[in-house]
Amino acid sequence: MDLSTEILGIEFKNPLLPAAGPLTGDDKKMKYIASLGVGGMVTKTISTEAAKVPRPCIVATKDYVVNAELWSEYGPDKWINEFLPGIQDLGMPKIISIGYTKEQVEWLVPRLKDFGDAFEISTHYVGKDLSPIAEVAKTASKLAGKPVFMKVSPHMPDPVEFAKVVTEAGAAGVVAVNSLGPAYYVDPKTGNSPLGSENRYGWISGPVIKPLALSIVQRIRQALDIPVIGVGGVKTAEDVVEFLEVGASAVGMLSSALIFGKAQYKRIVDGLEEALRKRGYSSVKDAIGKKLEVKHAEFTVNNPKVDPEKCTLCKLCEYVCPYFAIKVTDRVEVDPNACFGCGLCESRCPTSAISGVLKK
Ligand SMILES: Cc1cc2nc3c(=O)[nH]c(=O)nc-3n(C[C@H](O)[C@H](O)[C@H](O)COP(=O)(O)O)c2cc1C
């Protein structure tokens, strides 16, 4: 199956990229991640100064990561003289992540542009005002002479407007999304946040943010015909397909590799063909943008149907029903006058015995 994807003439052998972060923090780490079969490389964010990163800076549960990392802990000299020359023979497209202000970008782009195929610019620490972000996009695009992607953070009030403004200013496309926050994670064992950052705050990412990231990618692509690299909460090959369907041309992942191990990249690449086939696609390009149609709200109430063969009478549906419409005796009884057709019982049934409410 053809797993390749293309963004503005840049060919990726498959759509999975590492998202900017510690796993791509120097040339040795990037070479290792490349060996796991990803389709392209994205560096850790480089700025004009080395970041002074508070420690500890990463904590994870199985559903999310909270991190207090900033940009690269190495200054630009190290990147220019060592890390970027060290990945020139990687054999895959290289996206150089940089940040943050117009002045910093003016300094960085001319010095870094020959090392990569495109730039990604983080807007994580520059506030919510779109005009300085547009200035950065304009400056970088002029100086780079190659595609510039602006990375949107989920705290941006209007990601569609963000995408509109930056592409009008000259950016080629958008990376959506960065981590969400600030977030205050409390370790249940100690009752305190384990991070060393100011206020002990971090940024949340990983599987819990996937629905948010999918909607941001989808809304941008419903409004604009621009290339989008989808990022946020990817854990499986099926997740990659979901991002392609809402219009992403390539898909980044970081947190699931931090939670489950770096081999998650290989597992996803190995599972991509099967995941595409399961959803009826014959290639990666075939899946891109298949779910961009705007669907209108519906108001019909459908009551749940219960398959007695599958039902174990566990009563979870009765316990969770917010409308008090279910009573479980020697069978599941649904009061059609009380049932609101909300769908919760069907989504929580552990044996899939309930059907007929949720959209397929
Ligand atoms: C530990 C850590 C460090 C990160 N560092 C950067 C960074 O340097 N630049 C950047 O643009 N995003 C950074 N991110 C955000 C990720 O690139 C990504 O956008 C976000 O985590 C959502 O994807 P995920 O759920 O697959 O991790 C970092 C995330 C984590 C967890």
The ligand as a MOL file (V3000), in Angstrom:
LIG
                    3D

  0  0  0     0  0            999 V3000
M  V30 BEGIN CTAB
M  V30 COUNTS 31 33 0 0 0
M  V30 BEGIN ATOM
M  V30 1 C 8.1040 16.9860 27.1530 0
M  V30 2 C 7.5520 17.7930 26.0230 0
M  V30 3 C 8.3400 18.7320 25.3910 0
M  V30 4 C 7.8330 19.4940 24.3290 0
M  V30 5 N 8.6260 20.4110 23.7080 0
M  V30 6 C 8.1570 21.1120 22.6480 0
M  V30 7 C 9.0000 22.0060 21.9390 0
M  V30 8 O 10.1690 22.1700 22.2240 0
M  V30 9 N 8.4430 22.6950 20.9100 0
M  V30 10 C 7.1360 22.5240 20.5280 0
M  V30 11 O 6.6970 23.1760 19.5800 0
M  V30 12 N 6.3290 21.6550 21.1650 0
M  V30 13 C 6.8100 20.9430 22.2080 0
M  V30 14 N 5.9990 20.0390 22.8380 0
M  V30 15 C 4.6240 19.8410 22.3390 0
M  V30 16 C 4.5700 18.6290 21.3780 0
M  V30 17 O 5.3790 18.8390 20.2530 0
M  V30 18 C 3.1240 18.3560 20.9060 0
M  V30 19 O 2.6690 19.4460 20.1380 0
M  V30 20 C 2.1410 18.1300 22.0490 0
M  V30 21 O 2.7410 17.4130 23.1020 0
M  V30 22 C 0.9050 17.3660 21.5800 0
M  V30 23 O 1.2390 16.1340 20.9830 0
M  V30 24 P 1.2760 14.7350 21.8010 0
M  V30 25 O -0.0290 14.6160 22.5290 0
M  V30 26 O 1.4940 13.6760 20.7680 0
M  V30 27 O 2.4370 14.8590 22.7300 0
M  V30 28 C 6.4940 19.2920 23.9080 0
M  V30 29 C 5.6930 18.3540 24.5640 0
M  V30 30 C 6.1980 17.5930 25.5940 0
M  V30 31 C 5.3260 16.5540 26.2450 0
M  V30 END ATOM
M  V30 BEGIN BOND
M  V30 1 1 1 2
M  V30 2 1 2 3
M  V30 3 2 2 30
M  V30 4 2 3 4
M  V30 5 1 4 5
M  V30 6 1 4 28
M  V30 7 2 5 6
M  V30 8 1 6 7
M  V30 9 1 6 13
M  V30 10 2 7 8
M  V30 11 1 7 9
M  V30 12 1 9 10
M  V30 13 2 10 11
M  V30 14 1 10 12
M  V30 15 2 12 13
M  V30 16 1 13 14
M  V30 17 1 14 15
M  V30 18 1 14 28
M  V30 19 1 15 16
M  V30 20 1 16 17
M  V30 21 1 16 18
M  V30 22 1 18 19
M  V30 23 1 18 20
M  V30 24 1 20 21
M  V30 25 1 20 22
M  V30 26 1 22 23
M  V30 27 1 23 24
M  V30 28 2 24 25
M  V30 29 1 24 26
M  V30 30 1 24 27
M  V30 31 2 28 29
M  V30 32 1 29 30
M  V30 33 1 30 31
M  V30 END BOND
M  V30 END CTAB
M  END
